[in-house]
């Protein structure tokens, strides 16, 4: 049996060489030549498969045609199909997907497809292996199939052997067919919708994110404009809001479009539900629209701000999105997105790995900035980024900084970026992806980390960040949406305070100083002795700390459930509302007994549908820890309180923090033995393997040095014995 299996594998490898076109691009698009079904016009395997309920990454270099016994089959971690438009396009019916699957290789099948009424979720089928009937034919009903080319590269259907994370499993099929019994009804009549969306304060047309849904939840394809969102080499008129990044969208169909304020559409007659959203500060609009065939329906929607944060000198920014910026047309489209999402500072990042670059930027620095009425497009980089040390972000550099021969020397990049006046930080701390803890442990010790991305999608995760704050480091929080991989631009954002007339440099200076908060809804204020977020207070022991904080939340998006004051990582005061409120506040006087830091965080009620119950179970332990939340959330930058020479180091927490960081650093000698699968491993696996061999000793030495640097920060009394497990509460005077 073993010999037979080995023979099959050897045969698979031998026939793959000429079975496909080369892998290309950030998504690892690989077109496969396999004409087994006339209903399929194109077939791909993607290294990053993010459509139709998937979040799957794989080294799909082995994807291609294989021969098993007398069958010519197709093998890949995931397969994406473009259904021939002549066979089925923009339908609304149940179709049958018939597959012949090798159950010896494939034990788990996941499928997802372009579906009417919702952004599809993936579905699992377990396949039992029967030695007497290795190949199994199964029929799958795809209800309300649409097949409107809304996936990457215009695909309509995805099959895979896994659904999320890194996968080395393989799906093997030798036949696929799609059976239709056409039932899609053609509209009997059409009517005209003339839609004008204006800002009440200016009476000018405004860009928005919009959805229009009929009684069945279907959004007409004709409801669109010429403002598509780019996804590498694919442009999408209808963009889907993925699992975790769409907290406040009120309709179960999470496909939307970007509108420019004055639009005309020809649509099937009937009743529709219109949804308009413009960032976090405008009131969300829902209303019924009726289209009839006789009279053009002219509608003016007055969009009203719930709050104007800019008038209070707060400007929003999204630190993490990927688009190509090479032409004037690129900039026009991206500025329209910034206007639609009400983003003041829209950071557009190239994306590097150890082998190449994606999402190119024509120019960085001041000459590459585009400014329009207080909004800015600014190029930066997510580079270096590896599964070995995490992903880094450089904001506002004057030029790219990239060292492919020393790619694991993140500090060299950090020094180069900071020498230009840019900011260097770490991405994905909100969901702890890509071993971000390892890179942080090396680089925070040397003081080159200017921020950490603690909020992404709807995930706010703070335990690792708090460890460094408790060790006395000053590290501001940041938030990034990471389009096209995670959420739509602006779904999370950093607000930064500025003084006087606003420039883009003010925003980056404020972020560096820590006068900032991250949010996907709640707006925060915090002052300690009248000093704002990011401040450092030098006070005498026993002196008073007068704390004022507030949270507000646009009630058309959600309501607040709680506002918490966090001191040295512990919640010392919590104000809550069982029924929900659009505003919560607290005032408190504490006695300064030792160095510490203070911050506030706020929560709403909403969770990301449709997986709330599953996510609650999955994250139960982390939710109980108090360092993790998913849903409506915000977190302020800390205020740092210094009482003695140890600054804001939290004596009651520093020892535990050191143990947690040392655990990461002590793992470096074993890291070289671990399999490292970069997201773009089809391009980087050899480069990364060679870099690890070359840099293993250097990284090990740096880990030892970093551990000593952290230990040296502790007072002598903490270096020899552990302190009490919890903070002794500050004395509450009020």
Secondary structure, 3 states (H helix, E strand, C coil): CHHHHHHHHHHHHHHHCCCECCCECCCCEEEECCCCCCCEEEEEECCEECCCCCEEEECHHHCEEEEECCEEEEEECEEEEEECCCCCCCCCEEEEEEEEEECCCCCEEEEEECECCCCCCCEEEECCCCCCCCEEEEEEEEEEECCCCCCHHHCCEEEECCCEEEECCCEEEEEEEEECCCCCCCCCCEEEEEEEEEECCCCEECCEEEEEECCCCCCCCCCCCCCCEEECCEEECCEECCCCCCCCCCCCCCEEEEECCEEEEEEECEEEEEEEECCCCECCEEEEEEECCCCCEEEEEEECECCCHHHHCEEEEEEEECCCECCHHHHHHHHHHHHHCCCCEEEEEEEECCCCEECCECCCCHHHCEEECCEEEEEEEECCEECCCEEEEEECCCCCCCCCCCCCCHHHHHHHHHHCCCEEEECCCCCCCCCHHHHHHHHHHHCCCCEEEEEECCEEECHHHHHHHHCCCCCEEEECCCECCCCCCCCCEEEEECCCCCCHHHHHHHHHHCCEEEECCCEEEEEECCEECCCEEECCCCCEEEEEEEEECCCCCCCEEEEEEEECCEEEEEEEEEEEECEEEEEEEEECCCCEEEEEEEEECCCCCCCHHHHHHHCHHHHHHCCEEECCEEEECCEEEECCCCCCCCHHHHHHHHHHHHHHHHCHHHHCCCCCCCCCHHHHHHHHHHHHHHHHHHHHHHHHHHHHHHHHCCCHHHHHCCCCCCCCCCCECC
